[in-house]
Each structure stands twice: as structure tokens, then as C-alpha cells.
């Protein structure tokens, strides 16, 4: 019965991904251009591969070509799905309306093949988000969390976090979530089994994480630190395996930079500002603070403390080490993003940066969730926070609110006050959700022809 319950949870998540596909997103087009240029054009001149908007592109003053700030890791992960979609595109006869995916007049013309490839990319991110959730589920049950509790936590991980949006978007966050979930899973497995070869695979995922989002490179020193304090023997050998795995993937970065832009450093723009308290902003600010938009995850604080409170269900030393690994990882990544110039995520949905370390938040929540979930007040709190987060999602993707600052998304939780001042009905919200859900909008004309 528990396995069936787990199956239902993952099925509901998968159906939600399919129904509420959200297109490529601003950054998604930049990552897509790399994949299309390599696979279709066999080069890294992206000028004729830019659709949608020119997020993350700058024009080289010498060559006149567009230079992307994005790393190539996402294209590497999406490539199998892109190739499959490209093969299907050659055989599909049904016309897919171009209105299904928005693009600007200044971008290259979008053919039906391009649209199908885009769906392949989004499907890839569905897959990696789902795989990340599966790895998180396995990590939880390997650390004495019951299957039923782990399944409920997976449900909250998706529906009470920004993953309910970015798992079906062309942006990099679903893939990054998968990578960090894989690192957490492999580290947990090492702590419980002591198998030294796991460090090689941890290194591979650290390298892949950096190739997807540069800030994920911080997972390498974190892993080095925990290798030193947790490795029982053969530390040097394990370090070599860790670095070997890392450099196998990370070495593609300078090659990509050189071929694409004739440089040996990323073309990433933006600045850090160190005159603020980073965690206060990214976690507690009314301006897309993670705990404000998604208050369920504030449970990570008592959850982390629960690792060290002695009772009849006292945590094992292995669980405590994995707990510390999760805590240090999320604090480090959140701090870096908190110092970022646009720590709120610019014109995007909710607090997207925290998704990188979502698995670490969930692991820290697990002990208190395991102990308190049978208590009615706790269940009420969890249900209300889930409802709060999901209502923000539904209202946000409907795009029915006209924000005075001309942003596409609410920057602050206070911005939702316009929901009550602009004569918006529930029907308006549902119509807006339909208009901005790629699958619903694309499939409806096809279904109308068939039926």
C-alpha cells in the first residue's frame, strides 16, 4: 500500500508537469541556442539560433557575433532529448500553432521543427526534476525516514516550492536541482557504506553542476571538506577520484569559452554586493524571500536542530553528517546568491535561486516532519503553507495582474494586493492560467480537430 501511495504522489507530480508546461523562460532561450547551434549547425556561432528574447547575450565589438553568458552544461544534459525531438519533428505532420510559445519580432523565425525541439527541451527538464525528486526520496528512506513520510515530503518539495514552476520551464533550475540531489544522494550513500569509488561520481556531478550553473562549483570545496572529516582511510586516493571526476566534466568549460568567444573565462555579467546580510534577503525579505513565498521550508530550522536533540529516535552519526552536509551546502549557496546584485532573481517567478539546494532544505526538514506529522496543528500548518505557495503559483502564471513597475512577475509579496484592486474574477484567473500553459494551449487545437 505504501508503494502504491508513493506511485500516486509521483504520478500527480508528473501530470502537473505535463499540464502546466511554462515554455522556455527568458534564460531558457540562451541555453537552447547553444544546443541547437552545436547539434544542428555544428558550430558555436549562435547568431542564427536566438529565439524569444536576447537574455544573457552581448554583442562582441570585434566580430559582431552574439556572445552568451551561459555555460554549456544544460545543453549537454538536454542533448539526448533535443536529438529525439529533432527526429520526431521530421515525421510529425500535424501543424503546431506558433502562438503556443511566445517569441519577439526581432528573433529568428520559429519553424515547426523548432517548436518540437523546444518541447523536447522542456520534457528534458521534466525528466531531470522528476529524477531529482526520486533521488531525494531514496536519500530520505536510506536515512530512516519512512516511505510514507518520504513520499509526503516529496509532494511538499514539489508543490510547496518554486519547483512547481521551474520543473516545467526551459531554464536551468530543474537540472541544477537534479545535480545537487544526486550529490546529496551519493554523499549519503558513501557515509552509510564507505565505498571510496563514490567520490569519483560525486566529482562528476560537481563538475556537471558547475557546467550548468557556475555557482555550483562551490559544491567541490564543500565535498572536499566532508571527505576529509568523514573518510575513514585512503583520503588521498578519494581526493584524487573526486578531482578526477570533477575535471572530466568541468574541462569542457574553457574549451567552450575559447571556441565560442575566443576567451578563457565566462562572459557572465552582473556584480556582487557585500553591504548586506545575504540570508536575511534571500530567505526572509518580502521581496521574494524564500520563506515568505514558500513558508513551509522554514521548518528546516527546527528540522536541522532535531538532528542533535536526543530522544528515543536519536539520529545516527551517519545521518548527522549528512544533515551537516545539507546545512553547510544550503547556507553556502544561499549566501552567495544573497550577495548577488539581483538576489531576488530579476524578472522571474518567485525565489528561483534557492532551487539549487532544495534537496538540502528537505533533508533538514525530514527529522521534524517525521516526528510531528501525526500532530493536527503541524498538519494544519503544512497544509496552509502548501495552499499559500500554490495560490501564488496559480495567480502568477495567469499573468492577470498589471504591476505598476511593469515587471512580468510580482517582485514582492505586497504586489499581490493588486489582485483586490483591479476587479479580477476567479474566471479571469482560470482563463489566464489556460493562456499561459504551453501544453494546454498547444494541445487544444489538435484535440479540437480530432474530436
N, C-alpha and C positions, 0 to 999 in steps of 0.2 A: 504493500500500500504506500509506503514511503517513497519507493522508486517511482510509482505512478504519480505521486504528488510532485516530485521533482520534475518529471517529464511534463506535467501540466504547466509548471512555472516557466520552464524554458520555452514551451510551445507558445504561451501567451506573449512572451518577450519577442519571439520570432515573428509572430503575426503582427505585433505592434510595429516592428521594424518595417515590415512589408507595407503596411497600410499608410504609415506616416513618413515615407521617404521624403527627405528635405532638399534634394538636389545637391549641387556641388559646394555651395557656400563660397564666400569670397576667396579664401586661400586655396580652396579645392581646385579651382581652375589653374592655379600656378603649379600645383603638383601634377595635375592632369597633363599639362603642356609638356612636362619632362617625359612622361610615359609615352605619350603619342609621338613625340619627336624621335625618341630612341627606337621605338618599335616600328613605326610607320615610315619615318623619314631616314632612319639610320644615321642621325646626327644629333647635335645638341644646339642647333640654331632654332630657337623657339619662336621666331617671329611669326611663322605661319601656323602656330599651334595654340595661340592665345584666344580663348573664348570668354564670354562673360565679362569680367572686369579685369583690370590690369593690377590687381593686388600683388604686391611683392615684386614688381618689375621696375627696373630702371633702365634708361637707355644709355648705352656706352657711348661716350662722346667721341671716341676714336673710330669705332667700327660702325656705329649707328644701330647695332643689334640690341635687342632687349636682353637684359641680364636678370636672372631670377635670384631672389634671396633664399629660396627654399632648398633644403638638402634633398638628395635623390633617394633616400631610404623608402619613402612612401611609394614611389614609382616602382622600386624593386619588389616591394610586398604586393603591389596591385597588379604587377605584370601578368601573372597567370590568368587572372580574371579578365584583364584587358584583352589578352590574346583570344580567350574563349569568346568574349563578346564580339570581337572583331570577326571571328569565324562565323558566328551566328548571324551577324549583320549582313554577310554576303548571301544569306539564304532566306532572310525574312522579307516577305512580300507586303505585309500589312504596313500601311503608312502610319507613322507615329507623329502626332502633331508637335511642331516645334515649340508651341506655346507651353508644352509640358515643362520645359526647362528654360528659364529666362536667360537672355543674353543682350548685350548692348549693340547699338548700331555700329560702333567703331570696331567691333571684334570681327574675326574671320567668320565667314558664313558656316553655319552649322548644318551638316548633312544628316540624313537619317542614320548613316553609319556612326557618325559622331555621337548622336543621341544614344544609340545602343551601347557604344563603348562607355559612355557616361554611366548608364545603368549598371554595366559590369563593374565599374569602379565603386559605385555605391554598394553593390552586392558584396564586394570585397570587404568593405568596412562593416557591413552587417556580419559577415563571417568572422572577422577578427574581433569584433566586440563580443559576439557570442562565444567565441573560443576563449577570450579573456575571462568571461564570466564562468565558463566551465573550469578553467584553471583555478580561479578564485574559489569555486565550490570545492574542488579537490583539496586545495590548501586548507580550507576550513575543516573538512572532515578528517584530514590527516592530523589535525591538531585538536582532536577530541571534541569537536563541535558536532552535534547530532545531525544526521542527514536532513531531518525536518527543519531544524533551526537554520542550517546552512542554506536550504532552499528558500526559506523566507527571507534570509539576508540577501540572497541573490536578487530576489524580487525587489527589495528595497534599494539595492545597489543600482538597479536599472531605473525604476520608476521614481525614486526619490532624489535622483541626482541628474546632472545635465546629460548623462549618457542616454537618457530617453530622447534626446535630440541628436547628439553627435554620433550615435551609433548608426544613424541613417543619413549621414552627411558625407560629402566628399572631402571634408577637412581631415587633419591628421590625428585628431584626438582619440578616435576609436582604436587606431593602430597603436598609438602610444600607450593607451590603457592596456592593450593586449601584451605589449612588450614588458611593461612593469609587472603585470600579473604573472607573466612567465618567469621573470627574475625572482619574484617572491615565491612562486611555486617551487622552483629549482633550489633556491636557498633553503626553504623549509625542508625539502626532501634531503638535502645534504645534512642539515642539522640532525635529522632523525636517523639517517642511515650512515653518514660518514663517508660516502662514496666520493673519492677525490676527483674522478672524471667529470663530475657535475660542474666543477668550476670552469671547465672549458666551455660548456654550454651556457653557463651564466655569462661568461665573457662574450660569447657570440651575441647574446641578447643585449648586453650593454653596448656593444658596437652597433647593433641594429637600432637600438633606442636613440643613440646619438645621430645616426643617419636619418632618422625620422624627425626628431626634434633635438636641436643641438644641446639644449639644457639637460637632456637625459644622460649626457656624458658624465654628469655628477654621480650617476649610479656606480661608475667604476671605482672611484676612491671609497665610496661607502662599502662596496663589496670587498675591496682590499682590506679595509679596517676590520670588517667582521670575519674575513678569512683569517687574519692574524689572531684575533681573540677567540675564535671558535675552532680553528683547525687543530686537531689533536697531534698530528705528525705530518711530515713531508710538506711543510709550509712553502718552501722554495719551489718545489715541484708544482704545488697547487697554484702559486702565484704565476708561474710560467704558463700554465694551462689557461688561467684567467686572462692574461695579457695576450696570449696567442689567439684565443677566441675573439677577443675584442678587436685586435688589429686586422684579422681576416676580413671583418665587415667594415671597420672604420677606415681602412686603407682606400676604400673607393672614393672617399670624400675629396682628398687632394687631387685625385685623378679627374673627378667630375669638375672641380673648380677650374683646373687647368684647361681641360678640353673646352669647357663651356665659356669661360670668361678670361682665360689666359692669366690666372692668378692662383695663389696657393693659400687663400683664405676665403672664408664665406663672404658673400656680398650682403650680409644681413644689415639692415638699417634699424635704427632705434637706439635709445640710450637708457642707462640705469640711473636711478636717483636714490641716493643713500641717506637722504634727510628725512626719513620716515620710519615708522615701525612696520615692517613688512607684513607680519602675521595679522596685525590689527586690521590693516586694509583688506587683505585678500580673504580673510576669514569672517570678520565682524562688521565691515563697513556696510552702510546702507547702499553704497554704490557697488552692487554685485558682490557683496561679501558672501562667501560660500555658505556660511551658517545662517545668513539672513534669507537667502533664496532657497536653501536646502537644509532646514534646521534639524532634520533627522541626524545629520552627521556630527552634530555637537556631542553626540553620545560617545565619540571617540575619546573624549577626555576621561569620563568615569570608566570607560571600557579599558583604556590603557592602564589606569590605576588598578583595575581589577586583576591584572596580571600579577600584581605584587601583594595583594591582600590575601592573607592566609585564611582558609576555611576548609571545609570538608572536600571541596572541589579544587584544591590547591593546584595551580598550574605547574607543569613540569618545567625543568630548566630549559629544555629544548623550546617549549612554547614561549618562554620568557625571552629567549634570544631572538626568535622570530618576531616577537612583539617589539623588542627594541629596534630590530632592523626596520620594521614598518614605521615606527615612530620617527627614527632618525631620517629615513628616506622622505617621508612626507613633510617633516619640518624643513629639511634642506631644500627640497624642490619648491615648496610654498614660499619660503623666504626669498629665493632667487626671483620667483615670479612677482613677489611683493615689492621688490626693488625695481622691477621693470617699469619703464616710463609709462606704459599703458597697462598697468597691472589689472585693470578691470576687464581687459580683453577687447578694447576698442568697440567697434560697431558689430557686436556678436551677441549670441544668446547666452545669458547667464554667465557664471564664473567658469569658463571653459578650461583654464589652465590647470585647475585642481584635478581634472580628469586623469592626468598623467599618473597620479598617485592614489587614485580612488581605491584600488585594491588594498593599499596600506591603511587607509581610513577604515575600511570594512573589517580588516583583520583586527584592528584595535577595538572596534565596537563589539566584536564577537563574544568576548567573555561576559560582558554585562548583558548582552542580548540573550545569551544562553541562560543566565541566572534569572532575569527579570521578565522574560516574555510571557510567563504564565500569569503575571500580575495585571489586573484590569487597568489600573492607572497607566502603566507602561504601554499597554496595547493601545489605549486611547491616544497617548502622546504620539506613538509611532504612526497611527492611522491619520491623525490630524496633520502631522508634518508631511506625510505622503500626499495627502489631499492638497495641501498648500503648494507643494512643489509641482504637482501635476496640473493644478489650475493655472499656475504661472506658465507652464508649457503650452497648454491649450490656448490661453489668451495670447501668448506671444506669437505662436505660429499662425494665428488668424490674421495678424497684422491689421487689426481694425482700429487701433488707437493711433491718432495723429499726434505725435510728440512735438511739442513746441521747438525743441532743439534740433529737429529734422533728422534724428537718428532713426535707424530701421528697427532697433530694439530698445527696450527700456534699459537705461543706464543705472537707475536707482529704483529701489522698491517703491519709493514715493511716486514714481512716474505712473504707476498703475492707478493713481487717483483719477486720471482722465477717463478711466473706464466708466466712472459715475457722473462725468460732466459732459460727455459727448453724445448722449442719447443713443447708446449702444444696446441692442437687444441680444438675447440668447441666440436667436436665429441668425443675427449678424455674425456672431462668433462661430457658429457651425458652418455657415457659408464661407467664412474666411478660412477656416481650417481646411475645407474641401479645396478651395482655390490655391492653397499653398502646400498641398501634399502631393508630391510628384506622382506617386503611383496612382492615387485616386483620379487625378486629373488626366493622366496618360491612358489609363486602362478604360475609363468610362466610354470614350468614343468607340473603342474596339468592342466593348460589351454591347453597346447600343446597336452596332452593325450586326453582331451575331444573334442578338435576341430581339 
